[in-house]
Amino acid sequence: MNQYKVEDLKAHALDVLSKEEIVTLCELWDAMMISPTTGYKYGLDDMDEIKNEIHRHKTRRKKRMRRRWADSDVPALQIAEYKLLANDDELSRLSTSKITADVNVAKANILLNGPADQAS
């Protein structure tokens, strides 16, 4: 059975992260050629340096995507970018269906349980 050293695994993870744009722990485990069980057992998922590097990769990728979407002539991509940037009101106006809820608790109870005089 292989016995890993935490510091060796951490160094290997950071080395892999420096060479590849990895955005999930599953990708990291695959690139390191270790099982997810090993990664979690040795606490790699909780190490701030690893989490920060993965977060940095995600942020970089998102920025690239949004830039492409904004420069695109494809309406679907422009709408996708707008949805990411929209506030709640703008986002609800973009929605194809509008759902509002007006709940009266007493009335809802009757509808859920049925009339009180109804036999079971």
Secondary structure as UniProt FT lines:
FT   HELIX           6..19
FT   HELIX           25..32
FT   HELIX           36..41
FT   TURN            42..43
FT   HELIX           44..46
FT   HELIX           48..71
FT   HELIX           75..85
FT   HELIX           88..94
FT   HELIX           105..113
FT   TURN            116..117
//
